Amino acid sequence: MSDPAAFQPSLQMYSDPDFVEDLLIDPGVSLKFGQKDVWSYPVPAKPGDSAQGRNRLATSRLVRTKLRKLYQPAHNRFYLVVVEVFCDRPGLPRAGGHDDLEVSFVLRRRSVSVAGRRPLLRTLARNLIIEKAEAEGLKPEALVGDCDVADFLWADDSARNDFIARNTHLFGAIDFKIQVEKWLQSKAGTRWADDEDAARDPRPDETEQEFPMWRIPPREGDCAAVASRSLWFGVVPTFSSDHWTRTIPSGSRKEATVTEPKLDDHGLYQLACCVRQKPVGGREHCPRPEFWSAPSETFRLASMMDPEGTENRTTTVVLPDFRRLAASLGGPARPGGLRVVTPPRSQLVFSPFDGPPKPGKGSIGAGGGVCTFAIELLFIVAFFLFSLFLPIVVLAFQLWWMLALRFCFPPAIAFDALKTFLETKPITHADFTPALAATLNASLGTDLSGLDKAEASEGWNKKLPPDVAKDRAFTEALVDAARPAAEPAPDKPVYESSPPDPLCEIDAADLRLLNRGQNVPAPGLPVRLR
């Protein structure tokens, strides 16, 4: 018990929404944290001439830290905090009667404020980013301008201490303040605040939000000793719709208020568990003893659009079948769909038959009507607009890597011919035959079949800029990324092993000794890692 980590709550990860059932079946089995479960940040990285495949398209590279990252439920990742309760007595006997305990946990935020002269802050940030980039084999000159001290500096404790030692002259002129903030609730609202802020602005009946924890019951087939174990779990919140309002100075002694989410992907969070003893008969008026664990490991939350999170869930959508929709018109009008009510004098009136309306040509109509649109109709138009604007965005901003975020499967024979063509010689616009141009379009998700020759000739092969067209490796990488040899398969989950329960190896004499005095109120109940 001398190891400080023994007093930390443990985080366990699952990939199934029924994760509590998995826990009850075997508390020792959960997903193993891997390389993608740490926080990372992108830095600019120009692909070299030797880059192959998808790496040829990557204009940034991820630098990974040692900071834990938790994904959202939308990413098919769910987390539990698990603790075991012991009596703080010699031999650490188990807590005994579980009905006389209440166990909960809180979520707290580590906030870092930085104050100092702006040139010094910029120099410090640049030094930090360059040092991390050099460790990843990146060129420092490519990183000037990415300056986020709070994100980078506090991601890795050991690296931070070394960095501070090498930049003492800068840290001497800069003030860093670390605050541990609590999520406080009252009739006046909710807020993040540390103890100093709460004391400076007290609010009646304000309390810290707590989340319940439940005891893991013995399983059928467990040995008798397991019945005395006090093992508790709670569900870690990784998403919240709550917001709060804070006041910030805005110059000239004025203040402004901003509304921010309770949880975001920039905050540093920790968990702490609390054990309270229920009042004993005749002592209901006495203060309830409570005991707190050490804080858990610090973690960040993934954003909703984190690519390493969205890859954990695939959603299949079948486009509306035009034939079935047309056939449904032979019957009465169908219920359902999106019902849109236009309030009076709130209707936009314009002609859609001559392109976007010119300035001043639209008007405000009477409105007051109700229309119901079939969901299929909305999806058809929405997907048409997506297909129309994706090439525009790629070509306007030269964001070719966007095409690697989708993949389509044209006929294999045609694709093999395109691959052979790309691998044999440098290409120009004129080198594409109509068949190869059609295959390139299909590989990049643009089907021009059925159009007249004039329209079909203006495909992706004509939109490649001259320098890209001569870069055979780039074009080949673009095609390979958009049309992989096989549909990518998700990573197979790796589970923690479930070792034999050590309590079941204790003989009866040792068990009686371990549980001696288990119902005597203990002076303290430290919570430690299972």
N, C-alpha and C positions, 0 to 999 in steps of 0.2 A: 504493500500500500504506500510505499515511499515515492512511487512514480506519480508525478502530478497528473499524467494522462489518465490514471485510474479514477480520478474524481470528475472526469469529463463525461457528459452524456455521449452516447454513441449514435451516429446517423446510419440508417440502413435504407437501401434503395430498392425499388421494385418497378416492374414494367407492366403490371397487370392491375386494372382498376380494383380487382378483388384482393388487393394486397394484404388486407387484414386477415382474410381467410388463410392466405399463404403463411402469415406469421403464426397463426394459431396451430397450423399443421406442423411447422417446424420453425421455431424462433431463430435458429442458427442459419437458415437458408435465405439469402438475399442476393441481389445483383452485386457483383464486385465493381468497385470504382476503378475506372481505367483512365487512359490518356485524355479522353474527351470530357472527363468530369472535372477538369481544372480550368480555371479562367484563362483566357488567352486574348490577345489583342492583335489587330492587323497592322502591319507596317508596309510601306511601299517597297516593292521588289521587282525591278525590271528583269524579265526573263532573259537569260543569256542565250547565246547561239547554240549551246549544247543542250538546252532544255528540250525535253521530248514530251509528246502527248499533251495531256491537259495542262501540264506545267508550263507549256508554251503560251497558254492563254492567261495564266494567273499574273495579275499586276500587283498583287499584295501577298503577303505571307504571314501566317500566324506565329506569334511568339508565345509560348506557353509558360505559365508561372506554376507555383505550387499551391495557389489559392483554390480551394474547393469551389466548384460551380454546381448549383442545383437547377434542374430543368423544371419547366412548368407542366401541369397536368396535360395540356394540349400536346406535349411532346411524349406522352406515354411514359412519364417518369413520376414516381410517387415516393415520398420519403417519410420515414418514421424516426422519432427520437426515442431511444431505449435506455433505461437506467435500472440499476438494481439497488435496493435499499438495504443497508446494514445498520445495526446498532453501534454507536461509537463507544465500544467497550473492549477490553482486552479479548483477543480472539475474534473480534468482529462477528458476533453471532447475528444470525438473520433476524429480521424485524419481528418475526412471530406473527401475532394476530394482525392480519391485513385489514380487517374492518375498521381498525382505529386509526388508519392513515388516510390522508388526502394528498394526492400527488398531482402536480400541475407543472407547466413550463411557460416561460415567457420568451418572446422574440425581441431582441434588442439590436440597435443599430450603432455601429462605430462610425462616428463622424469626424472627419479630419479637416481642419481649417488651416489655411496657409496665408501668412501675411508677410509682406516685405516689399522691397523695391522691385518693380517689374523687370528691369534688365537682369537682376540676379535670379529671379524666378525662371526667366527664359533660359538663362545659362544652365541652371540646375536641371531643368527639365530636359534640355538638349543633351547634357552629359549623361543623364540617366538612360535616355532612349538609345543613345549611341552605344553605351556600354552593353545594354541588353541585346542590341542588334549585332554587335561584334561577337557576342557569345553564340549567336545563331548563324554566323557566317555571312551576314548581310553587310552591305556597304554603308558606312555611317552617313555619307553625304546624301543618301537617298531619304533620310529621315528628318531633315531639318523642317520644322513647322508642326510636327506632331507633338504638342506639348500638353500633357495631362498629368501633372505631378501626382495628384491624389490617386489616380487609377494605377499608375505604374509603381509608385514608391511603396505603397502599402500592400502590394500583391504577394510579397515574399519577404518574411521577417528576416531570415538569415542574409539574403542578398541586400536587404535594406541596411542592415547594420554595417556590412562591409562598405556599401556605397557611402554611408554617412561618414565613415572613418576617412575615406579618400577625398571627401569634399567638405571637410570641416570648415574651411575658410568661407564657404558659401552658407552653410547652415548656421554659422555664428551670426549672420545678418538677417536671418529669416526665422519667423516665429511659427512653429507648428503646435497645434493644440488638438489633442485627441479627446473626444467626448464619447461617452457611452450613453446613448439616448434610449428612453423608454417610450412605448406607445401608450399615452395616457388618455383616459376617457372620462368625460363628465358631461353634465347637461349643457355646458358651454361649448362642447365640441370635442374633437380629438386632435392630438398633436404629437409630434416627436419632441421630446425635451429631456435634457439631463437634469440631475438633481439641482444644479445651480439655477437653471432656467425656471424650473418648477417652483423653487423657493422665491425667486425674484418676481414671478407672476403667479401667485397661488390662486387656485380655483376650487370652489367648494366641492366636496365629494369626488375629487379627482382620484382615480385609481389606475394602476397599470393593468393592461389587458392580459389575462391569463388563459391558457388553453388546457383543457382537461387531459389527464392521462388515465389509462386503465391498466389494471393488473392482468398479466398473461396467466390464464388458469393452467393447472396441470393437465396434461393430455392423457387420454386413455392409454394405458400401458407404461406410463412413467413410474419410476420407483417411488416409494413412500417419501423419501427425503425431498423430492421436488415440491411436495405440497407446502413446505416451509419457505420456499424461495419467494422473495418479494421483487418480482421483475415487472416493470411498468413500461408502457409505450404510449406515445401521442403522435398525432398526424401533423407533420410540419407544413405550415402554410407557405406555399411558393407563389401564390397569386392572390391579389386582393383588389376589389373595386373601390376600396376606401380612398378618400383624398383628404388632405388637410390644408389649411391656409396659414402661411407664415408671413411675417412682416420683414421687409428688407429696406435699408436706407436707399434713397434715390437722389440724394444731393439737395443742397439748399435747405437742410434740416427737414426735408420732407420724407415721408415713409410711404412705401407702396406694399401692397399685399399680392402674393402669388399663390396659386393653388397647385399643389404637387401631389403625385400619387403616394400612397403609404409605402408601397414596395416598388422598386425599380431595379434596373440592371447595373446601376452604378454604386448602390449602397453596399456597405460591408455589414453583415449580420452575424449574430451569435444567438445561441439558445442557452438558457439556464433553467434548471429544474428546481422545484421547491417541494419539500415534504412538510406537512403539518399534521400534528397529532390532534385527533378529535377530542373534545372535552370529555373528561371522565365524570361519572355521576357525582353530583354535588360540587363540581368544580367548573360549572359552565361559565361562571363569572370571571374565571382566571384567564390571563392572556394565553393564547394558544402558541405553544412552542413551534417554531418553524426553522427549517434548515435548508440552506441553498447549496447547490452543486457549484463546481467550478464552471466557467463558461465553456461551451462546446468549441470546436474548431471554427474559425471564421470562414464565412462563405459568401459568395455572390450569387445572384439569381440570373439565369439566362433570360434574354429578351424573347418576346414572342416569336420573332423572326430569326432566331439563332439557327443557322443552317445545320449545326451539329445536333440540334434538337428536333427540327422539322423532319430530319431524315429517319426518325424513329417511328413515324406514322405515315402510311400511304392511304390516300383517299381516292377511290375510283368513282368518277362521274361519267355516265354514259350520255352523250349529247342527245337531244330530242330527235326522235325518228320522224322525219317529215311525212312519211307515208302514213304512219299511225295517227299523227295529228290531223292530216287531211281527212282520213277515214272517220275520225271522231266527229267531224262536222255533219255527218249524216244523221246524227241523233240530236236530242234536245241539248240546249246549252248546259255545260257542266258547272257544278259548284266548285268552290275552292279557288285558289290563286291569291294574288295580291290585290287587295281592295284599296283603292286610292281615292281619298276624298279631297276635293279642291275647295278651300274656303272661298267665300264671296270676295270678288275683286282681287283674287290671288292667282289668276291663270295667265301663263305666258302664252301669248298668241303670236305666231310667226309662220311663215311659209317654209317648209322643209325641202322644197323642190328646186331651189336655186342656190344650194350651198348655205353656209352660215349666213344668218341675216345681217345686213349692213347696219352700221350705227344708226339708231333712231328709227329703224324700219319695223321693229317689233312693237307690241302694245300689251296692255294689261286688260284681260278679258273679264267678263262677269263672274265666271267660275260658279261655285255652288253645286257642281255636279259630282257624280260618283261613277268611277270606272273600275272594273275588275280585269286584271291582266293575268293570263295564265302564266304560271312560273316558267313553263317551257318557252313562251315568247320572250320573256325577259332574258332567259339564259341564251337564246339564239342571238339576240341583238348584242348582249354583253360579250359573248365569245367572238362575234364578228368584229367588234370594236377592239378587243384585245389583239386579234390576229392582224388587224389593220395597223395598229399603232406600235406593235413590237418592232417591226423592221424600221419604222420611222425613228424610234428611240435609239436603236442600235446604230443606225447610220448617222443620225444627227450628232450623237455624242461619241461615236466610235467605240462603243462598249461591246466589243465582239464577245467578251466572256459571257454575256447574257445568253447567247445562243447555246452555251454549254449547260445551262440550267434546265434544258428540255432535251428530250431525245425521242426520235421517231424511227419507225422501222419500215423503210421502203423495201421492195422486193430484193432478195439477197443477190440474185444474179446481176441486176443492174448496179447494186452497190459495189460488188466485186470489180465490175468494170471501171467504176469511178475510182476505186482505190488503186487499181493498176495504173490508171492514167495519172493520178497524183504522184505516184511513187517513181515514175519513169523520167520526168523532166520538169524543169521550171515551167510555169504556166502563165499564159496571158489570157485576156478576155476572148480573143479570137480563137483560142485553141479548143474551146468547149463546143462539142457537137450538140445538136438539140437533145439527143438522148442523155448525154452526160449532164447537160445543164438541168434537165428535168429531174435527174437523180439527185443532183446537188440540192435543188429546191426541196425535194421530198425529204432528204436527209436533214435539212434545216427546218422542216416543219411547214413548208409553203408548197401547197399543191396547186399548180397552174394548169393541170390537165383540163381540157374542155374549153379553154380560152382560144381566141384566134391567135394566129402566129405573131402578130404585132405585139399583143399583150403578153403572150407567153415568153417572148424573147427577152423581156426586161426582168430577168430573174436575178438570183443572188450572184451568179457569175459575172453579171454586168455591174454589180454594185461593189464588188471588191475593189478597193483602191489599188492603183498600179503597184505601189510598193508591197502591198500584201499579196497581190496576185503573183508576184515574182518570188515570194517567200513560200516555197513548196512546203516546208515544215509547218509553217503557221496554218496554211489552208488544210493540210492533212490533219493537224491536231484539231482544227475546228470541226471537220467532218467526223473524226473519231469520237469527239466528245458528244456531238449531237446524235450520233448513231453508233452506240457501243456495240461490241460483238454480241453481248447478251445483256438482258435487263439486269441492272445492278441489284444484288441481293442484300438485304439488311444484315448488319453484323449479328452473329449469333450471340445471345446473352451468355455471359460468364458468371457463374454463381459462386458465392463463398461456400466453402465446405462446411459440413455440419459435424463437428467432432462429437465423440461420446460425452454424455453428461457427466461431469466429474462428481456430482453429488451422489450418483448411483454407485460410485466406487467406494463410498465411505461406509465403514461397517457400523453396526448398530451402536456400539459403545462410543465411537467417535461422534455419531450423530447426536446422542444424548448429551454429550459434553458440549457440542457446538451449540445446541439449542437451550442449554441451561440458562434459566433466567430470561427466557425470550419474552415473557409477558410483563417484565418489570420495565416501567418507563425509563428510557435511556436519556442521558444528558445531551446527546446529539445524534443526528442521523445523517452522516455524510452520504451523498449519492455518488456512486462510482460507475465507471464503465463496466458493462457486463463481461 
